Amino acid sequence: MSAPTSTSAPAVTVPPAAAGSGGAAALTVRGVRSSFGDRAVLHGIDLDVHSGEVVGILGSNGSGKSTLLRCIVGLTEMDAGTVTIVGDATASMVFQQIHLVGRRSVLDNVCAGALGRLSLRRSWSTFAFGRELREEAMGCLDRVGLADRAHDRADRLSGGQQQRVAIARALCQRAPVLLADEPVSALDPASAMQVMELLRSLASDGIAVAAVLHQPDLARRHCHRIVGMDQGRVGFSCAAYDLDDDTVAALYGSGANALDEKDSDR
């Protein structure tokens, strides 16, 4: 796929420091390959995401976008390659299916983000969540603008609010890298805009964000850089304001014969 040429005026002016080119990447992916049975899905993917940067990953169904995120977070096994996160940390992930426990409070759902770093004695029940953790979770809720809904049942929130709770839960993991797999695909336009604005705001706090999206216009508006995936390979990587309509059309037109994602969320 040819490199993108210049496009019309950008929707967003990217802060100079956002690209993070002056320092080490928070997330480094090198040579990642993955397959399902005898079908190769990823063919040696290289990707860097810096602190303070939002990278949008575009591509047609079957191009390997979701598989890449799942390899990074360890949910899908890699055949080859390496994933390195600054400080030997792990990445947190927000899914298209939000996976909140509807009958639990919003606060309890956010506290659950810390389960991986709690002792077995403290993680067996939400009743064992201590004051310090609950205060931290409240801070995460405040960061996403939902502190006033902390004691509501999660299933009483709108779809956009639930996605913001899922992001707060991810923040409670204290991960330097946040991955989002189609975080706005099920939301109305206003809610999608709010979630993307939140992700960009989190990047301004120093988090590295990589988001799989199916909305090129949202990616142009809210991401600093865009990576286009084409049948398991990186077709291009460019500044968001350099992505033109011809490149978008070529990206989605070339995926007609790609793998079907419906069975494995690839």
Stockholm file with secondary structure:
# STOCKHOLM 1.0

chainA/1-266         MSAPTSTSAPAVTVPPAAAGSGGAAALTVRGVRSSFGDRAVLHGIDLDVHSGEVVGILGSNGSGKSTLLRCIVGLTEMDAGTVTIVGDATASMVFQQIHLVGRRSVLDNVCAGALGRLSLRRSWSTFAFGRELREEAMGCLDRVGLADRAHDRADRLSGGQQQRVAIARALCQRAPVLLADEPVSALDPASAMQVMELLRSLASDGIAVAAVLHQPDLARRHCHRIVGMDQGRVGFSCAAYDLDDDTVAALYGSGANALDEKDSDR
#=GR chainA/1-266 SS CCCCCCCSSCSSCCCTTTTCTTSCCSEEEEEEEEEETTEEEEEEEEEEECTTCEEEEECCTTSSHHHHHHHHHTSSCCSEEEEEEGGGCCEEEECSSCCCCTTSBHHHHHHGGGGGGSCHHHHSCGGGCCHHHHHHHHHHHHHTTCGGGTTSBGGGSCHHHHHHHHHHHHHTTTCSEEEEESTTTTSCHHHHHHHHHHHHHHHHTTCEEEEECSCHHHHHHHCSEEEEEETTEEEEEEEGGGCCHHHHHHHHHTTTTSCCCTTTTC
#=GC SS_cons         CCCCCCCSSCSSCCCTTTTCTTSCCSEEEEEEEEEETTEEEEEEEEEEECTTCEEEEECCTTSSHHHHHHHHHTSSCCSEEEEEEGGGCCEEEECSSCCCCTTSBHHHHHHGGGGGGSCHHHHSCGGGCCHHHHHHHHHHHHHTTCGGGTTSBGGGSCHHHHHHHHHHHHHTTTCSEEEEESTTTTSCHHHHHHHHHHHHHHHHTTCEEEEECSCHHHHHHHCSEEEEEETTEEEEEEEGGGCCHHHHHHHHHTTTTSCCCTTTTC
//
